Amino acid sequence: MNPVQLSAIDTNLLVILDPLLHTQSVSQAARSLGMSPSATSHALARLRDLLGDELLVRAGRGLVLTPRGAQLAPLVAHAVAALQHVLQPAQDFKPAKLRRTFHLLYASYFDWVLVPALDRALRQQAPQVKLHTRSGRVSTVTSLRDGSTDLAFMPPMDLPPDMHTRPFLRDHFVSLVRVGHPCLQQAMTLERFANFEHVLVSPSGGTEGGVVDTMLAEHGLSRRVVRTFTNFLPAPYLVVQSDYVLTLPRCVAHMASTLFDFELIDVPESPPHIELYLVWHQRNHHDPAHRWFRELLVTVMDNVWTGMDTPDSPSRLSSSPASF
């Protein structure tokens, strides 16, 4: 039966057919349906005509199923149960019973800042949930629309109306240097800052520089970038054993300082603050599991900031995958 034929059929007939086949009695089926026997008998006649089979035939004082009726009985029962499941009100959502994979698209530094704390929260609240993360050059809107991404972290920008956003992180830049770095011997000026050798993190793979270079250029300065990486993970390992300077969001610097002894210094004439928004598609907007996961991300980041224990910790509003 093709969709055109199905759309022309009164699906309520299936609801009537189910008790008819189960009870093999027009009167009993009528009582269970709250219908009159004549209306139920009329529906049976329509079903016989529709399906091209008697379905139920007289046998003494009762009715018995035809072979076709016996074949249809379990199929109709399953179809009616499926319809009831579709139309019943949504059940109370319980994270502990959730079996689902969430796909996140974000800048690579969230592997440090977000994922460890998020992993702990998921193991405690929803141990059967799987998490898949990725970064890099992916069409965010396309991946959200086709379902390959559930949530993306993006800077403020104009998005199509089928996208939903909420502020997630707001952070500022600091520089990371090893303990005993020469830059600590006297007050840092913009000129001194520019004259040191720098490490650049450029997720896009570019070498043209980032927001730090833009800020320096506005003051007629430029820095010497001697090492470039596409993600944040290797950079601190190099900086801790050299005189390089690494400029990055403060939340990442804080996490790096839990692994090595670093000094954090404010960047003179700090580049603009960086912001990040949580973005998702309309299809997931009212989904209880997706809504729970969105709120969990916000709560986890709140706890990360609280754990920094500094007056100038980033507020809960961080960054796009820009170069630094």
C-alpha positions as MATLAB code, in Angstrom:
seq = 'MNPVQLSAIDTNLLVILDPLLHTQSVSQAARSLGMSPSATSHALARLRDLLGDELLVRAGRGLVLTPRGAQLAPLVAHAVAALQHVLQPAQDFKPAKLRRTFHLLYASYFDWVLVPALDRALRQQAPQVKLHTRSGRVSTVTSLRDGSTDLAFMPPMDLPPDMHTRPFLRDHFVSLVRVGHPCLQQAMTLERFANFEHVLVSPSGGTEGGVVDTMLAEHGLSRRVVRTFTNFLPAPYLVVQSDYVLTLPRCVAHMASTLFDFELIDVPESPPHIELYLVWHQRNHHDPAHRWFRELLVTVMDNVWTGMDTPDSPSRLSSSPASF';
ca = [
       0.000    0.000    0.000;
       1.555    3.264   -1.053;
       1.351    6.527    0.976;
      -1.427    7.944   -1.225;
      -3.680    4.977   -0.476;
      -2.835    5.022    3.230;
      -3.684    8.703    3.550;
      -7.170    7.994    2.244;
      -7.896    5.378    4.915;
      -9.621    5.984    8.244;
      -6.958    4.651   10.622;
      -9.593    4.444   13.344;
     -10.673    1.250   11.594;
      -7.473   -0.391   12.868;
      -8.435    0.571   16.416;
     -11.780   -1.184   15.889;
     -10.232   -4.182   14.150;
      -7.873   -4.925   17.058;
     -10.545   -5.945   19.631;
     -12.612   -7.634   16.917;
      -9.739   -9.960   16.070;
      -8.794  -10.397   19.739;
     -12.277  -11.182   21.127;
     -13.759  -12.688   17.956;
     -17.006  -11.072   19.048;
     -18.775   -7.975   17.733;
     -20.593   -7.362   21.021;
     -17.485   -7.702   23.208;
     -15.456   -5.496   20.858;
     -18.255   -2.901   20.913;
     -18.229   -2.816   24.747;
     -14.440   -2.377   24.911;
     -14.612    0.435   22.368;
     -17.612    2.184   23.883;
     -19.504    1.774   20.601;
     -22.855    0.285   19.724;
     -22.905   -3.242   18.251;
     -24.450   -1.903   15.037;
     -21.690    0.693   14.571;
     -19.069   -1.967   15.264;
     -20.715   -4.345   12.798;
     -20.775   -1.580   10.199;
     -17.042   -0.951   10.769;
     -16.384   -4.687   10.313;
     -18.171   -4.565    6.975;
     -15.955   -1.664    5.888;
     -12.857   -3.574    6.982;
     -13.921   -6.647    5.034;
     -14.356   -4.528    1.947;
     -11.068   -2.715    2.480;
      -8.986   -5.850    3.094;
     -10.798   -8.136    0.681;
     -11.380  -10.848    3.278;
     -14.164  -11.888    5.657;
     -11.724  -11.719    8.636;
     -14.361  -13.209   10.961;
     -16.883  -15.856    9.865;
     -19.816  -17.492   11.598;
     -19.144  -20.827   13.356;
     -22.231  -21.980   15.235;
     -23.225  -19.221   17.659;
     -19.873  -17.477   17.512;
     -17.268  -16.143   15.111;
     -13.865  -17.518   14.183;
     -10.933  -15.945   12.407;
     -10.216  -16.636    8.790;
      -6.567  -17.433    7.965;
      -6.148  -13.830    6.872;
      -7.716  -12.610   10.118;
      -5.375  -14.827   12.166;
      -2.391  -13.497   10.210;
      -3.426   -9.882   10.808;
      -4.221  -10.167   14.534;
      -0.652   -9.710   15.903;
       0.207   -7.118   13.250;
      -2.833   -5.004   14.065;
      -2.185   -5.273   17.809;
       1.380   -4.045   17.247;
       0.237   -1.188   15.013;
      -2.350    0.015   17.535;
       0.198   -0.165   20.365;
       2.600    1.928   18.274;
      -0.107    4.539   17.661;
      -0.850    4.705   21.386;
       2.848    5.166   22.107;
       3.080    8.033   19.609;
       0.050    9.839   21.016;
       0.577    9.313   24.738;
       1.964   12.245   26.790;
       5.729   12.412   27.188;
       7.042   10.418   30.119;
       9.017   12.096   32.899;
      12.596   12.327   31.701;
      15.169   10.367   33.738;
      18.840   10.970   32.813;
      19.941    7.779   34.542;
      17.962    5.735   31.979;
      19.017    7.756   28.934;
      20.778    5.856   26.135;
      22.009    8.414   23.624;
      25.118    9.807   21.953;
      25.612   13.579   22.004;
      27.856   15.169   19.365;
      29.646   18.413   20.248;
      31.461   20.761   17.893;
      33.888   23.137   19.579;
      37.386   24.624   19.728;
      40.025   22.093   20.764;
      40.886   23.787   24.052;
      37.591   22.566   25.518;
      39.190   19.129   25.628;
      41.024   20.603   28.614;
      38.527   23.025   30.041;
      35.184   21.266   29.673;
      35.475   17.559   28.917;
      37.038   16.258   32.191;
      34.367   17.910   34.335;
      31.612   16.963   31.868;
      32.784   13.359   31.906;
      32.499   13.213   35.699;
      28.994   14.661   35.587;
      27.848   12.213   32.899;
      29.225    9.198   34.771;
      27.303   10.289   37.857;
      24.014   11.362   36.275;
      23.706    9.493   32.968;
      26.210    6.617   32.814;
      24.737    5.215   29.585;
      25.182    8.452   27.625;
      27.993    8.527   25.054;
      29.875   11.692   24.103;
      31.492   12.395   20.731;
      33.477   15.610   20.283;
      35.212   17.173   17.306;
      36.772   20.429   16.205;
      38.052   21.766   12.938;
      36.561   23.118    9.755;
      33.002   21.848    9.674;
      29.939   23.684    8.393;
      28.269   24.284   11.731;
      24.800   25.147   10.456;
      24.787   22.201    8.031;
      25.918   19.711   10.674;
      23.301   20.983   13.141;
      20.597   20.678   10.507;
      21.545   17.176    9.364;
      21.867   15.929   12.945;
      25.583   15.064   12.852;
      26.097   17.769   15.512;
      23.796   18.224   18.509;
      25.428   21.316   19.975;
      28.062   23.726   18.697;
      30.036   26.474   20.436;
      30.197   29.594   18.277;
      31.075   33.291   18.557;
      28.239   35.821   18.323;
      26.974   35.995   14.739;
      23.814   36.152   12.679;
      22.291   32.696   12.279;
      19.255   31.336   10.404;
      15.936   31.394   12.287;
      15.962   27.606   12.768;
      18.983   27.956   15.081;
      18.734   28.642   18.826;
      21.505   30.227   20.907;
      22.319   31.110   24.479;
      25.350   32.898   25.972;
      27.761   30.356   27.379;
      31.221   31.798   28.155;
      33.054   35.094   28.290;
      36.805   35.179   28.889;
      39.875   37.364   28.476;
      43.457   36.756   27.390;
      46.496   36.130   29.560;
      50.012   34.999   28.734;
      51.587   31.830   30.035;
      55.345   31.640   30.751;
      57.614   29.303   32.672;
      58.646   30.064   36.228;
      61.781   32.253   36.100;
      61.046   33.577   32.612;
      63.103   36.725   31.756;
      59.906   38.712   31.197;
      59.234   38.552   34.949;
      62.340   40.571   35.834;
      60.704   43.936   35.212;
      57.343   45.466   34.441;
      55.799   44.253   31.206;
      55.202   46.822   28.499;
      53.645   46.279   25.105;
      57.052   46.741   23.451;
      58.718   44.181   25.737;
      55.822   41.787   25.187;
      56.200   42.041   21.403;
      59.957   41.449   21.517;
      59.761   38.004   23.116;
      59.440   34.817   21.042;
      55.836   33.630   20.868;
      53.874   30.438   20.321;
      50.745   30.746   18.170;
      47.733   28.439   18.431;
      45.801   28.536   15.163;
      43.033   25.888   14.909;
      42.504   26.773   11.253;
      46.156   25.991   10.490;
      46.935   29.532    9.387;
      50.186   31.311   10.181;
      49.056   34.876    9.606;
      48.455   35.501   13.292;
      45.420   36.152   15.432;
      43.760   38.695   17.685;
      47.011   39.363   19.556;
      48.706   40.355   16.297;
      45.783   42.586   15.380;
      46.054   44.333   18.733;
      49.817   44.827   18.333;
      49.419   46.140   14.786;
      47.073   48.852   16.097;
      50.051   50.099   18.153;
      52.543   49.813   15.304;
      54.097   46.629   16.703;
      54.485   43.008   15.674;
      55.646   39.901   17.492;
      57.909   37.085   16.377;
      55.950   33.818   16.208;
      58.462   30.955   16.250;
      56.149   27.959   16.772;
      52.603   27.350   15.521;
      50.157   24.621   16.547;
      46.651   23.764   15.417;
      45.463   22.918   18.951;
      46.326   23.812   22.501;
      47.520   20.459   23.794;
      51.232   20.536   22.809;
      51.854   24.248   23.376;
      52.232   24.280   27.203;
      54.674   21.351   27.087;
      56.953   23.460   24.889;
      56.511   26.703   26.816;
      57.338   25.190   30.220;
      60.855   24.311   28.986;
      61.624   27.441   26.967;
      61.473   31.240   27.013;
      58.487   31.321   24.686;
      55.323   33.238   25.510;
      51.917   31.659   24.936;
      48.835   33.902   24.927;
      45.504   32.173   25.356;
      42.112   32.397   27.109;
      42.455   32.516   30.852;
      40.338   29.411   31.385;
      42.814   27.374   29.315;
      45.788   28.920   31.109;
      44.258   27.938   34.432;
      43.871   24.315   33.342;
      47.448   24.237   31.975;
      48.734   25.566   35.295;
      47.285   22.503   37.038;
      49.732   20.363   35.038;
      52.892   22.504   35.209;
      54.232   25.403   37.230;
      53.498   28.438   35.090;
      53.330   32.143   35.662;
      50.250   33.906   34.328;
      50.699   37.508   33.278;
      48.188   40.004   31.969;
      48.698   41.089   28.391;
      49.396   44.849   28.145;
      46.559   46.443   26.195;
      44.715   43.129   26.319;
      42.968   42.007   23.109;
      39.167   42.137   23.095;
      37.272   39.703   25.279;
      36.228   36.503   23.603;
      32.687   35.159   23.737;
      31.144   31.822   22.951;
      27.503   30.861   22.483;
      25.831   27.480   22.636;
      23.958   26.764   19.372;
      21.420   24.052   18.510;
      18.773   23.328   15.884;
      15.022   23.793   16.267;
      14.422   20.018   16.040;
      16.081   19.585   19.449;
      14.713   22.692   21.114;
      11.900   20.981   23.046;
      13.489   17.543   23.379;
      13.748   16.750   27.130;
      17.067   14.898   26.805;
      18.642   17.654   24.724;
      17.353   20.338   27.065;
      18.797   18.436   30.048;
      22.167   18.136   28.299;
      22.250   21.876   27.499;
      21.610   22.725   31.130;
      24.230   20.201   32.239;
      26.866   21.934   30.077;
      26.067   25.283   31.677;
      26.173   23.827   35.194;
      29.480   22.081   34.535;
      31.073   25.301   33.280;
      29.745   27.184   36.303;
      31.512   24.663   38.508;
      34.729   24.969   36.494;
      34.781   28.743   37.026;
      34.010   28.348   40.719;
      36.988   26.022   41.026;
      39.366   28.699   39.762;
      38.934   30.672   42.991;
      40.175   33.983   41.635;
      38.430   37.374   41.666;
      38.894   37.810   37.908;
      37.762   34.335   36.897;
      35.972   34.183   33.544;
      32.241   34.771   33.748;
      29.758   32.316   32.375;
      29.197   33.634   29.047;
      34.961   31.946   25.882;
      35.902   31.801   22.532;
      35.507   30.837   18.944;
      38.319   28.809   17.361;
      40.237   31.986   16.614;
      44.013   32.210   16.522;
      45.826   33.685   19.524;
];
